[in-house]
């Protein structure tokens, strides 16, 4: 009976590896079939993770080159996907970029944006929270346009120079082709789907509606992701899993009952996770749940078979029939019978290789 569970889990993790699913914690595979809440990060998980600037609007178009130069100077120091999108846009839409611009006091403000001093100009680029923090008054015309763009599912990034609002960037990330299908299948298992994102509420709700997600948390700071995971674990009382790929997801992945990282993500997210989807394909989430179901089924079969076999075989080996029939099993036959029990459990576990 001691082989019933470990052999099934060993074969199950081996099968998962052959499918591009790295199981770092066998217990995660054992419990994956019990997931009742599945939390997704947005950028790079449900979306492709390559946002692009779709629209740039300034209060004075004659100063676009100057504004974009300032934006490039600050944003090229950050590796955040939104920063990379703005940097790329500035390079493509400016007559000449001064790549020698020196930036002093550069800061990456977690969940807010970036800021730095370029020459005599203090440049702040980020979301509405950052503008509020800096007490920047949003230009009415740009504010109205921001609302329109947000309703279209875009992420609006504000640019202020010396605390004066000068421009907005409307950035969009494309939803992965398979995301909607995967979400529908996951929901068909009776699993609640949740999305966490630092994006504004309008953009987050647009993605949530597009994918028919059950719940969405917007404007979430990185530290708050872990808190939300803890709250959902306490509320549901079941198995809560988190799927993510970024540095900001690492704490939430570690805090979930089962952390699932995309192999295309950051090293820290991969390190924090229990399961890694090597190629970052969301379909592997479904395969993980299905493989967990199959593995548990084999574990139960092994336990039932081993228990039943031992209940019958041990009394026979002990000579229970001798007083009535005079038949007594020889030690050799009894040893062979016990070995057969172990071999049958192993062979049954190996059947997992043909599943999924």
Phi, psi and omega in degrees: 000336181295341181268349189303310182277309184299326180291320179295317179294323180295315179292321180298316179292326176294318178296319179299316181299322180292341179263006180084024178241110182268113180265108181274337180230109185301331180296329178297319177293323181297324185257357184300330181290347181264002181303128175243349174222126181240117183259134180242137164285157182271294188292121179087349179251298176272334177251171186288341178081015178235072182295150179229146175285119181265335181206139176232126182227130178239166180284343180215100185297338180290344180254015183302317180299316181296317181294316181292328175296318178295319179297316180296317183303319182276314187290334183289350178272353181250148178256007179295141181306322180290324177295318179297324179294317180292319178300314181297319180295317181299318179297323185276342188237021177237139181300318178208132179256129177274094183283356180264002181301127181269132180248124177254155176055038179292136179222137169261116184263109187306122178075007183235308182156213180224160175208158179186168181250118179250107186064237179265001185261127173269116186251128176237127180228121181177199184274184183297328178299320179294319179297320178295319180298322181273000181057042177270128178277122180287131176299128185309314182295318180289327178296318178295318179294324179299318180297318179297315182292324179296319179296337179274004177089014181265153175266123182261126179246131184260145176238127178232142177238124183053042178066019174250125181287122184244332187198166173227149173244128175258117187242137180229146177239136184280136177290137178299142183303324186273351188301312184297316180297318181296315180298317179299317180292321178297318179294331179292341176278358182084018182265132177283134181252132184229144177238134174247134179205150175276357180294162177293163186298320181298311180295320180295316180294327177298314178295318181299318179293319181298326184257000181057044178285151182284326185208148180221139174244119182251167180054038183270125175283154182309317181293333182284338180301315180296322179295321179293319177301315180298319181294318179294323177297319181290322182289313186281323182072004179251202180271121179250123180248150180234133177244123181205177183216353188254170176303320182293345182267349189303313182294321178293321178298318180290331184275341180287158175300319176225118178261128181239117181251147174278132182295345178273001183270200184280156181298322183291326177292318179297319180295324184281341187276158175271330182227137180239126177269102194310311184264007177073020181274122182295339178299335180293338176296315177298315180297325178297315180294317180295320179293324176297317177301314181296319181296316180296322179298318179292321177301315179297317178300316180299314182294316180296314180297312182296319180294312180298317181298315181291325178299322180276318189282323183297315177298323178296316180295330181281352176094029181297335181272347186301315181298335185260325186239347183077007180270131178225122181292136177286153179304327180296314180294320180297319179294319179295321179295320179294319178297323179299323178300314181293318180297319181295324178294317179296315181297321178294321179295322181297338178301337179301333182299335181267000182262160178064000000 
